[in-house]
Amino acid sequence: MKIFTILMLLTCSVYSGTGIYPIKNLEINSSPKELAFITKIAKDAQIVGIGESGHGSQGYNKARTKLIKHLVERMGYRLILLEEGFDKTIAVNKYLKACSKNSNIPDPQNILKKLNSIYQNKSSQNLLEYLCRFNIKHPKDPVVFQGIDIWEDPWTFREIIKKATILSDEENIKKGYKKAFKNCFAWQVDSLEEAKKLPSWKYLLETWRLPVEEHRRCLAALFNLDFHIDGSSIKLKIKFHIKHAIRVASVFERFRDLNVFHKIKALNLRDDMQAYLSMRWFQRFKENKKTILLAHNIHVSKFQSNVVPSDHGSTNKWVNVRSTGENLRASLGSGYKSIALTGYKVSSSRDGDYPVLKRNDSLDYKLKKISERYKLGNYLVVDPKKNWIKKQNWWMHNESLPMYQNPSEQFDAIFFIKHSPAAVGF
């Protein structure tokens, strides 16, 4: 009996005194007490970023759904932003809107097939079905879903922007669209298969770089069109989407050039755009839509990250990768919070098995040892602000390129999963 009591005291002291809180399982239902630490950090936030060290991992997907349910039902979060093309997620939003108008839960598989393959799995399906059930019960206060990434086919931008010429009688807009169509060569085709036949597209695929003059003419036409759309009398809702498309298209063009010569600037440009779109959506719904941002850990982190190859002794480092979360923190201050999802043994349906960081200065390995030593189970919520974490830098998973950083600066909470297998498809 004495031994059992001592073990219980040791266990309690570990997770209360050092900021480690065991989570019973990854099932969607949980008590408010189980995620009390998440409640604490998200209570006064306006945007909460939920990250993951890699996409397409089943444990991460389940943990994310568990966190989303807690934030939606108990804390009033209603806007979800995803690291995905903003136009692709329109189908998801239409699905959720339809849920708020009837009592049936439509099968979301066809909707998920419109997104990246990393979201085409059972756990993503469970998330959409949960959100659908919520919207059925709360038709006047539904969850809204939007994308904030730059990855869209160029002809998607073309079709969105083309709406402006149809809805507007302004000659400057019509001329601006014609110039953009002429100078942005990818707009001149209707599909990837058609684009691949173009010499210019072949050149782009091989070098990720447009010929300089063609690139400049395209950007000039886009900026000119943006100026005229801004001053037009088109309905605000339509203008909102068209200006999104113009901004993302211009960033996409610049990203392709920068990716050849300066990868860090290209990555920074992408995250700047994700933050811009996040703030635009947040500002549009801010009266009643506290926001959840879903992306990689490196995107939701609150400060710049150092990303290095899996050979920990390498001097080849990606430094100063500015994050989406860093931009959001600059705009919202303490109104932005971030949660990292990380694990000791992680597999992804997209990238396979991630390297196991079996070393004492790996936080993932440290948490595994603590969970086993004190029998805390396979899932932990961790406060990275505790002294034992913030006193040093730690290795953490970031797909196949681990990060070496101080997580107390990057994140307000860490959700640790001992083993997260690859997500299972439909």
C-alpha positions as a LaTeX table, in Angstrom:
\begin{tabular}{lrrr}
\hline
Residue & $x$ (\AA) & $y$ (\AA) & $z$ (\AA) \\
\hline
Met1 & 0.00 & 0.00 & 0.00 \\
Lys2 & 2.85 & 2.38 & 0.86 \\
Ile3 & 4.55 & 1.70 & $-2.49$ \\
Phe4 & 1.27 & 2.40 & $-4.35$ \\
Thr5 & 0.81 & 5.69 & $-2.45$ \\
Ile6 & 4.38 & 6.78 & $-3.21$ \\
Leu7 & 3.88 & 6.02 & $-6.91$ \\
Met8 & 0.65 & 8.03 & $-6.94$ \\
Leu9 & 2.37 & 10.99 & $-5.28$ \\
Leu10 & 5.24 & 10.82 & $-7.73$ \\
Thr11 & 2.83 & 10.70 & $-10.66$ \\
Cys12 & 0.82 & 13.66 & $-9.38$ \\
Ser13 & 3.95 & 15.69 & $-8.73$ \\
Val14 & 5.20 & 15.06 & $-12.27$ \\
Tyr15 & 2.20 & 16.31 & $-14.10$ \\
Ser16 & 1.14 & 19.06 & $-11.72$ \\
Gly17 & 4.52 & 20.41 & $-10.70$ \\
Thr18 & 6.18 & 20.15 & $-14.11$ \\
Gly19 & 3.23 & 21.05 & $-16.32$ \\
Ile20 & 2.52 & 17.56 & $-17.69$ \\
Tyr21 & $-1.14$ & 16.55 & $-17.89$ \\
Pro22 & $-2.11$ & 13.01 & $-18.98$ \\
Ile23 & $-4.88$ & 12.62 & $-21.56$ \\
Lys24 & $-6.88$ & 9.41 & $-21.30$ \\
Asn25 & $-7.32$ & 8.77 & $-25.03$ \\
Leu26 & $-7.78$ & 10.47 & $-28.41$ \\
Glu27 & $-11.50$ & 9.81 & $-28.65$ \\
Ile28 & $-13.46$ & 12.95 & $-29.42$ \\
Asn29 & $-15.32$ & 13.02 & $-26.09$ \\
Ser30 & $-13.43$ & 14.40 & $-23.10$ \\
Ser31 & $-14.28$ & 16.07 & $-19.83$ \\
Pro32 & $-13.62$ & 19.81 & $-19.37$ \\
Lys33 & $-11.10$ & 18.93 & $-16.66$ \\
Glu34 & $-9.04$ & 16.77 & $-19.00$ \\
Leu35 & $-8.24$ & 19.74 & $-21.25$ \\
Ala36 & $-8.23$ & 22.36 & $-18.48$ \\
Phe37 & $-4.78$ & 23.61 & $-19.49$ \\
Ile38 & $-5.99$ & 24.17 & $-23.08$ \\
Thr39 & $-8.94$ & 26.12 & $-21.65$ \\
Lys40 & $-6.52$ & 28.26 & $-19.68$ \\
Ile41 & $-4.40$ & 29.31 & $-22.66$ \\
Ala42 & $-7.30$ & 29.69 & $-25.12$ \\
Lys43 & $-9.64$ & 31.55 & $-22.77$ \\
Asp44 & $-8.70$ & 35.06 & $-23.86$ \\
Ala45 & $-7.31$ & 34.24 & $-27.30$ \\
Gln46 & $-8.80$ & 35.43 & $-30.56$ \\
Ile47 & $-6.91$ & 32.98 & $-32.78$ \\
Val48 & $-5.51$ & 29.63 & $-31.61$ \\
Gly49 & $-3.07$ & 27.86 & $-33.92$ \\
Ile50 & $-3.12$ & 24.06 & $-33.72$ \\
Gly51 & $-0.02$ & 22.70 & $-35.40$ \\
Glu52 & 1.38 & 19.28 & $-36.23$ \\
Ser53 & 4.90 & 18.16 & $-37.05$ \\
Gly54 & 3.62 & 16.61 & $-40.28$ \\
His55 & 0.43 & 16.14 & $-42.28$ \\
Gly56 & $-1.40$ & 12.86 & $-42.82$ \\
Ser57 & $-0.76$ & 11.26 & $-39.41$ \\
Gln58 & $-3.77$ & 9.60 & $-37.78$ \\
Gly59 & $-2.90$ & 10.35 & $-34.16$ \\
Tyr60 & $-2.43$ & 14.03 & $-34.97$ \\
Asn61 & $-5.75$ & 14.13 & $-36.83$ \\
Lys62 & $-7.59$ & 12.58 & $-33.88$ \\
Ala63 & $-5.91$ & 14.87 & $-31.34$ \\
Arg64 & $-6.72$ & 17.88 & $-33.51$ \\
Thr65 & $-10.39$ & 16.88 & $-33.72$ \\
Lys66 & $-10.47$ & 16.43 & $-29.94$ \\
Leu67 & $-9.03$ & 19.93 & $-29.47$ \\
Ile68 & $-11.38$ & 21.46 & $-32.07$ \\
Lys69 & $-14.42$ & 19.96 & $-30.34$ \\
His70 & $-13.27$ & 21.41 & $-27.02$ \\
Leu71 & $-12.69$ & 24.87 & $-28.49$ \\
Val72 & $-15.93$ & 24.88 & $-30.48$ \\
Glu73 & $-18.33$ & 23.53 & $-27.86$ \\
Arg74 & $-16.85$ & 24.90 & $-24.63$ \\
Met75 & $-15.09$ & 28.08 & $-25.77$ \\
Gly76 & $-17.15$ & 29.48 & $-28.63$ \\
Tyr77 & $-14.68$ & 29.10 & $-31.50$ \\
Arg78 & $-16.51$ & 29.19 & $-34.84$ \\
Leu79 & $-14.04$ & 29.97 & $-37.66$ \\
Ile80 & $-11.58$ & 27.25 & $-38.77$ \\
Leu81 & $-8.71$ & 28.17 & $-41.10$ \\
Leu82 & $-6.78$ & 25.42 & $-42.90$ \\
Glu83 & $-3.34$ & 25.26 & $-44.52$ \\
Glu84 & $-4.96$ & 24.64 & $-47.91$ \\
Gly85 & $-5.88$ & 26.65 & $-50.97$ \\
Phe86 & $-8.66$ & 29.10 & $-50.15$ \\
Asp87 & $-10.70$ & 28.18 & $-53.24$ \\
Lys88 & $-10.48$ & 24.43 & $-52.58$ \\
Thr89 & $-12.07$ & 24.85 & $-49.16$ \\
Ile90 & $-15.17$ & 26.56 & $-50.59$ \\
Ala91 & $-16.63$ & 23.07 & $-51.09$ \\
Val92 & $-16.08$ & 22.28 & $-47.39$ \\
Asn93 & $-17.81$ & 25.49 & $-46.36$ \\
Lys94 & $-20.77$ & 24.75 & $-48.63$ \\
Tyr95 & $-21.01$ & 21.29 & $-47.05$ \\
Leu96 & $-21.11$ & 22.80 & $-43.55$ \\
Lys97 & $-23.64$ & 25.43 & $-44.60$ \\
Ala98 & $-25.89$ & 22.72 & $-45.97$ \\
Cys99 & $-25.67$ & 20.94 & $-42.60$ \\
Ser100 & $-27.04$ & 24.00 & $-40.83$ \\
Lys101 & $-30.11$ & 23.89 & $-43.06$ \\
Asn102 & $-31.17$ & 20.25 & $-42.62$ \\
Ser103 & $-31.08$ & 17.38 & $-40.14$ \\
Asn104 & $-29.08$ & 14.88 & $-42.19$ \\
Ile105 & $-25.32$ & 14.36 & $-42.24$ \\
Pro106 & $-24.21$ & 14.09 & $-45.89$ \\
Asp107 & $-21.23$ & 11.86 & $-46.69$ \\
Pro108 & $-18.20$ & 14.22 & $-46.80$ \\
Gln109 & $-15.92$ & 11.90 & $-48.81$ \\
Asn110 & $-16.59$ & 13.64 & $-52.14$ \\
Ile111 & $-15.92$ & 16.99 & $-50.47$ \\
Leu112 & $-12.58$ & 15.82 & $-49.05$ \\
Lys113 & $-11.54$ & 14.54 & $-52.48$ \\
Lys114 & $-11.46$ & 18.15 & $-53.63$ \\
Leu115 & $-8.71$ & 18.85 & $-51.07$ \\
Asn116 & $-5.11$ & 17.69 & $-50.93$ \\
Ser117 & $-4.68$ & 13.90 & $-50.60$ \\
Ile118 & $-3.44$ & 14.34 & $-47.00$ \\
Tyr119 & $-7.03$ & 15.16 & $-45.98$ \\
Gln120 & $-8.60$ & 12.19 & $-47.79$ \\
Asn121 & $-8.82$ & 9.81 & $-44.85$ \\
Lys122 & $-11.16$ & 8.49 & $-42.17$ \\
Ser123 & $-10.02$ & 10.88 & $-39.45$ \\
Ser124 & $-10.63$ & 13.95 & $-41.65$ \\
Gln125 & $-14.03$ & 12.48 & $-42.49$ \\
Asn126 & $-14.79$ & 12.17 & $-38.78$ \\
Leu127 & $-13.89$ & 15.84 & $-38.27$ \\
Leu128 & $-16.26$ & 17.04 & $-41.00$ \\
Glu129 & $-19.04$ & 14.79 & $-39.75$ \\
Tyr130 & $-18.60$ & 16.20 & $-36.24$ \\
Leu131 & $-18.69$ & 19.79 & $-37.55$ \\
Cys132 & $-21.78$ & 18.91 & $-39.58$ \\
Arg133 & $-23.54$ & 17.55 & $-36.48$ \\
Phe134 & $-22.63$ & 20.73 & $-34.61$ \\
Asn135 & $-24.04$ & 22.96 & $-37.37$ \\
Ile136 & $-27.27$ & 20.93 & $-37.45$ \\
Lys137 & $-27.72$ & 21.68 & $-33.75$ \\
His138 & $-26.60$ & 25.33 & $-34.06$ \\
Pro139 & $-27.96$ & 26.60 & $-37.41$ \\
Lys140 & $-27.82$ & 30.22 & $-36.27$ \\
Asp141 & $-24.28$ & 29.97 & $-34.94$ \\
Pro142 & $-22.47$ & 27.61 & $-37.33$ \\
Val143 & $-18.81$ & 26.76 & $-37.75$ \\
Val144 & $-17.27$ & 28.36 & $-40.86$ \\
Phe145 & $-14.32$ & 26.79 & $-42.70$ \\
Gln146 & $-11.81$ & 28.64 & $-44.93$ \\
Gly147 & $-8.40$ & 28.06 & $-46.56$ \\
Ile148 & $-5.37$ & 30.35 & $-46.26$ \\
Asp149 & $-2.61$ & 28.78 & $-48.38$ \\
Ile150 & $-1.29$ & 29.91 & $-51.79$ \\
Trp151 & $-1.51$ & 26.50 & $-53.48$ \\
Glu152 & $-4.14$ & 26.88 & $-56.19$ \\
Asp153 & $-3.98$ & 26.12 & $-59.90$ \\
Pro154 & $-3.33$ & 29.42 & $-61.74$ \\
Trp155 & $-6.47$ & 28.99 & $-63.84$ \\
Thr156 & $-8.46$ & 28.88 & $-60.60$ \\
Phe157 & $-7.33$ & 32.46 & $-59.97$ \\
Arg158 & $-8.26$ & 33.31 & $-63.55$ \\
Glu159 & $-11.84$ & 32.07 & $-63.16$ \\
Ile160 & $-12.39$ & 33.86 & $-59.84$ \\
Ile161 & $-11.02$ & 37.13 & $-61.21$ \\
Lys162 & $-13.00$ & 36.72 & $-64.43$ \\
Lys163 & $-16.15$ & 37.23 & $-62.35$ \\
Ala164 & $-15.12$ & 40.86 & $-62.02$ \\
Thr165 & $-15.38$ & 41.43 & $-65.76$ \\
Ile166 & $-18.84$ & 39.84 & $-65.80$ \\
Leu167 & $-20.15$ & 41.80 & $-62.81$ \\
Ser168 & $-18.55$ & 45.13 & $-63.66$ \\
Asp169 & $-19.15$ & 47.62 & $-66.46$ \\
Glu170 & $-15.87$ & 49.38 & $-65.70$ \\
Glu171 & $-13.58$ & 49.45 & $-68.71$ \\
Asn172 & $-10.41$ & 49.51 & $-66.59$ \\
Ile173 & $-11.31$ & 46.17 & $-65.01$ \\
Lys174 & $-12.00$ & 44.57 & $-68.38$ \\
Lys175 & $-8.70$ & 45.86 & $-69.76$ \\
Gly176 & $-6.86$ & 44.77 & $-66.63$ \\
Tyr177 & $-8.21$ & 41.25 & $-66.90$ \\
Lys178 & $-7.25$ & 41.03 & $-70.59$ \\
Lys179 & $-3.68$ & 42.13 & $-69.77$ \\
Ala180 & $-3.42$ & 39.58 & $-66.97$ \\
Phe181 & $-4.77$ & 36.86 & $-69.23$ \\
Lys182 & $-2.25$ & 37.76 & $-71.94$ \\
Asn183 & 0.79 & 38.12 & $-69.69$ \\
Cys184 & 0.25 & 35.31 & $-67.16$ \\
Phe185 & 0.88 & 32.35 & $-69.44$ \\
Ala186 & $-0.59$ & 29.74 & $-67.06$ \\
Trp187 & $-3.95$ & 31.52 & $-67.38$ \\
Gln188 & $-4.03$ & 30.63 & $-71.06$ \\
Val189 & $-4.72$ & 26.94 & $-70.39$ \\
Asp190 & $-7.54$ & 25.14 & $-68.64$ \\
Ser191 & $-5.87$ & 22.15 & $-67.01$ \\
Leu192 & $-2.55$ & 20.76 & $-65.83$ \\
Glu193 & $-2.43$ & 18.29 & $-68.71$ \\
Glu194 & $-2.87$ & 21.11 & $-71.23$ \\
Ala195 & $-0.31$ & 23.24 & $-69.42$ \\
Lys196 & 2.34 & 20.51 & $-69.57$ \\
Lys197 & 2.33 & 20.72 & $-73.37$ \\
Leu198 & 3.50 & 24.35 & $-73.31$ \\
Pro199 & 7.26 & 24.96 & $-73.67$ \\
Ser200 & 7.01 & 27.70 & $-71.05$ \\
Trp201 & 5.35 & 25.30 & $-68.59$ \\
Lys202 & 8.04 & 22.68 & $-69.18$ \\
Tyr203 & 10.62 & 25.36 & $-68.44$ \\
Leu204 & 8.79 & 26.27 & $-65.24$ \\
Leu205 & 8.58 & 22.67 & $-64.03$ \\
Glu206 & 12.30 & 22.21 & $-64.59$ \\
Thr207 & 13.49 & 25.47 & $-63.01$ \\
Trp208 & 10.54 & 26.83 & $-60.98$ \\
Arg209 & 11.25 & 30.16 & $-62.59$ \\
Leu210 & 9.43 & 32.22 & $-65.21$ \\
Pro211 & 11.37 & 34.20 & $-67.83$ \\
Val212 & 12.04 & 37.54 & $-66.17$ \\
Glu213 & 10.14 & 39.82 & $-68.53$ \\
Glu214 & 7.09 & 37.57 & $-68.69$ \\
His215 & 7.14 & 37.35 & $-64.91$ \\
Arg216 & 7.28 & 41.15 & $-64.53$ \\
Arg217 & 4.49 & 41.74 & $-67.02$ \\
Cys218 & 2.26 & 39.28 & $-65.18$ \\
Leu219 & 2.92 & 40.92 & $-61.79$ \\
Ala220 & 2.39 & 44.41 & $-63.21$ \\
Ala221 & $-0.95$ & 43.35 & $-64.71$ \\
Leu222 & $-2.05$ & 41.77 & $-61.40$ \\
Phe223 & $-1.13$ & 44.82 & $-59.32$ \\
Asn224 & $-2.89$ & 47.11 & $-61.81$ \\
Leu225 & $-6.00$ & 44.93 & $-61.71$ \\
Asp226 & $-5.90$ & 44.87 & $-57.90$ \\
Phe227 & $-5.89$ & 48.68 & $-57.87$ \\
His228 & $-8.97$ & 48.92 & $-60.10$ \\
Ile229 & $-10.88$ & 46.17 & $-58.27$ \\
Asp230 & $-10.21$ & 48.02 & $-55.01$ \\
Gly231 & $-11.95$ & 51.12 & $-56.35$ \\
Ser232 & $-14.79$ & 49.34 & $-58.12$ \\
Ser233 & $-18.45$ & 49.18 & $-57.12$ \\
Ile234 & $-18.64$ & 45.37 & $-57.22$ \\
Lys235 & $-20.47$ & 43.83 & $-54.25$ \\
Leu236 & $-18.21$ & 43.58 & $-51.20$ \\
Lys237 & $-18.59$ & 39.79 & $-50.85$ \\
Ile238 & $-17.56$ & 39.22 & $-54.48$ \\
Lys239 & $-14.79$ & 41.80 & $-54.23$ \\
Phe240 & $-13.44$ & 40.05 & $-51.12$ \\
His241 & $-12.91$ & 36.77 & $-53.03$ \\
Ile242 & $-11.58$ & 38.44 & $-56.17$ \\
Lys243 & $-9.01$ & 40.46 & $-54.25$ \\
His244 & $-8.01$ & 37.27 & $-52.40$ \\
Ala245 & $-7.38$ & 35.64 & $-55.78$ \\
Ile246 & $-5.34$ & 38.59 & $-57.09$ \\
Arg247 & $-3.17$ & 38.78 & $-53.97$ \\
Val248 & $-2.56$ & 35.02 & $-53.87$ \\
Ala249 & $-1.84$ & 34.89 & $-57.61$ \\
Ser250 & 0.77 & 37.64 & $-57.30$ \\
Val251 & 2.44 & 35.90 & $-54.33$ \\
Phe252 & 2.39 & 32.59 & $-56.23$ \\
Glu253 & 4.25 & 34.24 & $-59.12$ \\
Arg254 & 6.89 & 35.78 & $-56.83$ \\
Phe255 & 7.23 & 32.56 & $-54.82$ \\
Arg256 & 8.25 & 30.61 & $-57.94$ \\
Asp257 & 11.07 & 33.01 & $-58.71$ \\
Leu258 & 12.31 & 33.28 & $-55.13$ \\
Asn259 & 12.25 & 29.53 & $-54.62$ \\
Val260 & 15.13 & 29.20 & $-57.10$ \\
Phe261 & 17.42 & 31.86 & $-55.68$ \\
His262 & 16.45 & 32.28 & $-52.03$ \\
Lys263 & 14.35 & 29.51 & $-50.49$ \\
Ile264 & 14.06 & 31.27 & $-47.12$ \\
Lys265 & 12.58 & 34.41 & $-48.68$ \\
Ala266 & 10.15 & 32.23 & $-50.62$ \\
Leu267 & 9.02 & 30.43 & $-47.45$ \\
Asn268 & 8.70 & 33.75 & $-45.61$ \\
Leu269 & 6.61 & 35.14 & $-48.46$ \\
Arg270 & 4.25 & 32.18 & $-48.27$ \\
Asp271 & 3.79 & 32.50 & $-44.48$ \\
Asp272 & 3.29 & 36.26 & $-44.76$ \\
Met273 & 0.47 & 35.56 & $-47.20$ \\
Gln274 & $-1.06$ & 32.91 & $-44.95$ \\
Ala275 & $-1.06$ & 35.41 & $-42.08$ \\
Tyr276 & $-2.57$ & 38.10 & $-44.32$ \\
Leu277 & $-5.41$ & 35.79 & $-45.39$ \\
Ser278 & $-5.90$ & 34.60 & $-41.79$ \\
Met279 & $-6.33$ & 38.17 & $-40.60$ \\
Arg280 & $-8.67$ & 38.99 & $-43.48$ \\
Trp281 & $-10.94$ & 36.08 & $-42.60$ \\
Phe282 & $-10.68$ & 36.85 & $-38.89$ \\
Gln283 & $-11.54$ & 40.52 & $-39.39$ \\
Arg284 & $-14.47$ & 39.58 & $-41.56$ \\
Phe285 & $-15.96$ & 37.35 & $-38.85$ \\
Lys286 & $-14.42$ & 38.84 & $-35.70$ \\
Glu287 & $-17.71$ & 39.95 & $-34.16$ \\
Asn288 & $-18.69$ & 36.36 & $-33.38$ \\
Lys289 & $-16.02$ & 34.03 & $-34.78$ \\
Lys290 & $-13.12$ & 33.17 & $-32.52$ \\
Thr291 & $-10.68$ & 31.41 & $-34.81$ \\
Ile292 & $-8.75$ & 28.12 & $-35.03$ \\
Leu293 & $-5.78$ & 27.91 & $-37.42$ \\
Leu294 & $-4.72$ & 24.41 & $-38.58$ \\
Ala295 & $-1.22$ & 24.11 & $-40.08$ \\
His296 & 2.26 & 22.69 & $-39.56$ \\
Asn297 & 3.95 & 23.44 & $-36.22$ \\
Ile298 & 6.44 & 25.60 & $-38.07$ \\
His299 & 3.58 & 27.76 & $-39.41$ \\
Val300 & 1.66 & 28.20 & $-36.14$ \\
Ser301 & 4.80 & 28.84 & $-34.03$ \\
Lys302 & 5.01 & 32.34 & $-32.49$ \\
Phe303 & 8.61 & 33.10 & $-33.45$ \\
Gln304 & 11.02 & 32.26 & $-36.23$ \\
Ser305 & 12.27 & 28.68 & $-36.33$ \\
Asn306 & 15.62 & 27.12 & $-37.14$ \\
Val307 & 15.03 & 24.10 & $-39.34$ \\
Val308 & 17.95 & 21.73 & $-39.93$ \\
Pro309 & 18.47 & 18.42 & $-41.77$ \\
Ser310 & 18.04 & 15.14 & $-39.92$ \\
Asp311 & 21.83 & 14.86 & $-39.56$ \\
His312 & 22.02 & 16.88 & $-36.34$ \\
Gly313 & 25.67 & 17.73 & $-36.88$ \\
Ser314 & 25.09 & 19.39 & $-40.25$ \\
Thr315 & 26.05 & 23.04 & $-40.74$ \\
Asn316 & 23.49 & 23.37 & $-43.55$ \\
Lys317 & 20.70 & 25.22 & $-41.73$ \\
Trp318 & 17.53 & 26.95 & $-42.78$ \\
Val319 & 17.44 & 29.91 & $-40.42$ \\
Asn320 & 14.95 & 32.70 & $-39.79$ \\
Val321 & 11.96 & 30.96 & $-41.31$ \\
Arg322 & 9.30 & 33.52 & $-40.45$ \\
Ser323 & 6.05 & 31.86 & $-39.40$ \\
Thr324 & 2.39 & 32.63 & $-39.97$ \\
Gly325 & 2.02 & 32.68 & $-36.19$ \\
Glu326 & 4.79 & 35.23 & $-35.80$ \\
Asn327 & 2.84 & 37.59 & $-38.06$ \\
Leu328 & $-0.38$ & 36.90 & $-36.14$ \\
Arg329 & 1.36 & 37.52 & $-32.82$ \\
Ala330 & 2.56 & 40.87 & $-34.17$ \\
Ser331 & $-1.05$ & 41.78 & $-35.04$ \\
Leu332 & $-2.88$ & 40.30 & $-32.03$ \\
Gly333 & $-0.27$ & 40.15 & $-29.25$ \\
Ser334 & $-1.46$ & 37.83 & $-26.49$ \\
Gly335 & $-4.64$ & 37.32 & $-28.53$ \\
Tyr336 & $-2.73$ & 34.69 & $-30.54$ \\
Lys337 & $-1.90$ & 31.33 & $-28.93$ \\
Ser338 & $-0.27$ & 28.25 & $-30.42$ \\
Ile339 & $-0.48$ & 24.52 & $-29.70$ \\
Ala340 & 2.03 & 22.05 & $-31.16$ \\
Leu341 & 1.22 & 18.41 & $-31.92$ \\
Thr342 & 4.32 & 16.28 & $-31.66$ \\
Gly343 & 5.23 & 12.63 & $-31.08$ \\
Tyr344 & 8.03 & 10.17 & $-30.49$ \\
Lys345 & 7.22 & 7.70 & $-33.28$ \\
Val346 & 5.33 & 9.34 & $-36.14$ \\
Ser347 & 4.28 & 8.10 & $-39.57$ \\
Ser348 & 2.56 & 10.10 & $-42.31$ \\
Ser349 & 0.42 & 8.93 & $-45.22$ \\
Arg350 & 2.29 & 11.50 & $-47.33$ \\
Asp351 & 5.90 & 11.26 & $-46.11$ \\
Gly352 & 6.22 & 7.81 & $-44.54$ \\
Asp353 & 8.07 & 7.32 & $-41.24$ \\
Tyr354 & 9.72 & 10.32 & $-39.61$ \\
Pro355 & 13.19 & 9.90 & $-38.08$ \\
Val356 & 13.07 & 8.81 & $-34.44$ \\
Leu357 & 14.84 & 11.43 & $-32.32$ \\
Lys358 & 16.25 & 9.09 & $-29.69$ \\
Arg359 & 18.51 & 11.46 & $-27.75$ \\
Asn360 & 18.35 & 13.23 & $-24.41$ \\
Asp361 & 18.05 & 16.71 & $-25.93$ \\
Ser362 & 14.99 & 15.65 & $-27.95$ \\
Leu363 & 11.77 & 16.78 & $-26.25$ \\
Asp364 & 9.81 & 14.01 & $-27.98$ \\
Tyr365 & 12.17 & 11.39 & $-26.51$ \\
Lys366 & 12.16 & 13.08 & $-23.08$ \\
Leu367 & 8.36 & 13.03 & $-22.92$ \\
Lys368 & 8.30 & 9.37 & $-23.97$ \\
Lys369 & 10.65 & 8.49 & $-21.10$ \\
Ile370 & 8.59 & 10.51 & $-18.59$ \\
Ser371 & 5.31 & 8.94 & $-19.73$ \\
Glu372 & 6.78 & 5.44 & $-19.37$ \\
Arg373 & 8.59 & 6.06 & $-16.09$ \\
Tyr374 & 5.54 & 7.44 & $-14.30$ \\
Lys375 & 2.97 & 5.42 & $-16.26$ \\
Leu376 & 1.18 & 8.50 & $-17.54$ \\
Gly377 & $-0.08$ & 6.86 & $-20.71$ \\
Asn378 & 0.46 & 7.59 & $-24.39$ \\
Tyr379 & $-0.94$ & 11.13 & $-24.58$ \\
Leu380 & 0.17 & 14.23 & $-22.69$ \\
Val381 & $-0.62$ & 17.94 & $-22.72$ \\
Val382 & 2.51 & 19.84 & $-21.72$ \\
Asp383 & 3.15 & 23.40 & $-20.54$ \\
Pro384 & 6.36 & 24.47 & $-22.34$ \\
Lys385 & 6.76 & 27.49 & $-20.07$ \\
Lys386 & 7.90 & 25.32 & $-17.16$ \\
Asn387 & 11.57 & 25.82 & $-16.20$ \\
Trp388 & 12.71 & 22.31 & $-17.09$ \\
Ile389 & 11.70 & 22.95 & $-20.72$ \\
Lys390 & 12.48 & 26.63 & $-21.22$ \\
Lys391 & 16.00 & 26.47 & $-19.72$ \\
Gln392 & 17.40 & 24.89 & $-22.93$ \\
Asn393 & 16.82 & 24.27 & $-26.62$ \\
Trp394 & 15.32 & 20.95 & $-27.73$ \\
Trp395 & 15.06 & 18.88 & $-30.88$ \\
Met396 & 11.48 & 18.40 & $-32.06$ \\
His397 & 9.98 & 16.68 & $-35.07$ \\
Asn398 & 9.32 & 18.72 & $-38.20$ \\
Glu399 & 8.61 & 16.05 & $-40.80$ \\
Ser400 & 12.02 & 14.75 & $-41.94$ \\
Leu401 & 13.77 & 18.00 & $-40.95$ \\
Pro402 & 13.84 & 18.30 & $-37.13$ \\
Met403 & 13.76 & 21.71 & $-35.47$ \\
Tyr404 & 16.19 & 22.75 & $-32.76$ \\
Gln405 & 14.61 & 25.52 & $-30.74$ \\
Asn406 & 13.21 & 26.58 & $-27.40$ \\
Pro407 & 9.56 & 25.47 & $-27.54$ \\
Ser408 & 8.64 & 27.81 & $-24.68$ \\
Glu409 & 9.07 & 30.69 & $-27.14$ \\
Gln410 & 7.23 & 28.98 & $-29.98$ \\
Phe411 & 4.22 & 27.41 & $-28.31$ \\
Asp412 & 1.79 & 27.92 & $-25.44$ \\
Ala413 & 1.00 & 24.20 & $-25.18$ \\
Ile414 & 2.30 & 20.92 & $-26.56$ \\
Phe415 & 0.11 & 17.88 & $-27.22$ \\
Phe416 & 2.40 & 14.82 & $-27.17$ \\
Ile417 & 1.47 & 11.49 & $-28.78$ \\
Lys418 & 3.78 & 8.57 & $-28.13$ \\
His419 & 2.93 & 6.82 & $-31.41$ \\
Ser420 & 0.98 & 8.36 & $-34.28$ \\
Pro421 & 0.53 & 5.98 & $-37.25$ \\
Ala422 & $-0.20$ & 7.09 & $-40.81$ \\
Ala423 & $-3.77$ & 8.17 & $-41.50$ \\
Val424 & $-6.01$ & 5.49 & $-43.00$ \\
Gly425 & $-7.70$ & 6.31 & $-46.33$ \\
Phe426 & $-11.38$ & 5.90 & $-47.12$ \\
\hline
\end{tabular}
